[in-house]
């Protein structure tokens, strides 16, 4: 896997492109006019996107219809030298549809513990937790 970043201005704006040909704008959030996501935001998006793809795929294979899907990912950072890496992430998965609660929870568990390459890559240094909400109610 390979990505290419090309600088687009005299500051910190980059256009990133992967093998798919799609682009993502990356910028430094400390500039006056931000035109892209920060690298740390992209990490949160990666965890959310990876788990979403897994969960939807798992439920589709079971012929379950998802009426809506939303995910929120929040990260806590710590000071380490001059860097501020994530020490924890919380993922909130919101599903709507005629889906058995145990199947929604099982899909999330499979994603975070077996299939999501992004969260599995980060798990050695970041505590990633998740909650699933189905039709407005938390699934336990």
N, C-alpha and C positions, 0 to 999 in steps of 0.2 A: 504494500500500500504506500502511496506517495501523494503528497500535496505540495503545491507551489504557492508561495506568497510573493506578491509583487507590490512594491511600495507605490502609492497613488498620489501622494502629496509630499510637501517638504517636512511634514511632521510624522505622525505615527499611523496613518491610514494605510491599510493593506487590503488587497483583494486576494483572497485565498481560493484556490481551485483544486478540486480533487479529480480523480479519474472519471467521475460522472460528468465532468464539465460544468457543473453548477458552481456558482461563486457565493462566497460569504465575505462580508466586509468586517474587518477587524480594526479596532481603534483603541486609543488610550482614553479612558474616561475622564482624565484630568484636563483635557484640552477644552477650550471654550465651546466649540461646535463639534459634537461627537457624531460620526457618520458610520459607526459600526459597533458591534458587540466587543466587549473586552475578552481577552483570553480566558479569564476566570468565569465569566458568564457563559462562554462556549462550553466549558467543562460541565457546568450545571445543565445546559441544554443537551449535551451529549448523554448524560445520565438519563434525563427525562425522555429524550427521543429514543434511545436504545431500549429502555424498558417499555415504552409505549408500543414500539414495533413488536417486541416479544409478546406482550400481553394480548394485543389485538390478534396477532397470528395464532396464539394458543387458543383463544376463544373462538376464532373463525374456524379452526380445524374441528372444533366441537359443534360447529353449525349454530353458534350463538350469535345473535344480532346485537350489536352495540349501537344504541341510538346517539350517544354522545360520549366523548372521551376528552378529559382534560387532565393535565398533570402539573403540579407545582413542585419546584425543587428549590430548596433553600439551603444555603451553606454557611457554616461557621468557620471563620478563619482565625489563625493564631500567628503570632510574631515569631519567626525563626530567623535570627540574624537580620538581614535586610528584606527577607521574603515574607509573604503572608499566605502560606498554603492552607488549603481546607483541612480541618481536623474532623469535621462532621458534616453530613448532608442528611436532610429529611425530605423524603419524597411523598407527596400526597397524590394519590390516584383517584380521580373522580369518574365513575362509570355510570351511565344511564342505560337502562334496557332490561329486557326480560332475561336476566342472567342469574342462575343460582349463586348465592353468596359464597358457598364453598368453592365453586369453580372460579369465581373472580379472585378470591384469596389465593387459591392454588396457582393460578396463572401468574400472579405477582411474585409468589414465592419461587416459582420456577425461573422467572426472569432474573430476579436479584441474586439467587443462589446458584444458578446453573448456566443460563444463556446470555445474559447481558454482558458483553465483552467490556463495555466501558466501566460499569460498576465493579466488575471483577478485577479489572486492571487497577482500580483505585482502592480496593478494599484493604490492601496491606497497610495503607497509611491514612485512610479516611473511614470513619465509622458511618456507614450508610444505613439508615433505617427507612421504613416505608409504612404507610397506612393506606388502606383501600376503603373508599366510600362508594356504596352502591345505592343509587336512587336516593341520595341524600342522607343515608345512614352509614355509620362506620361499621365495617365488617370485621369481626374479631375472630 
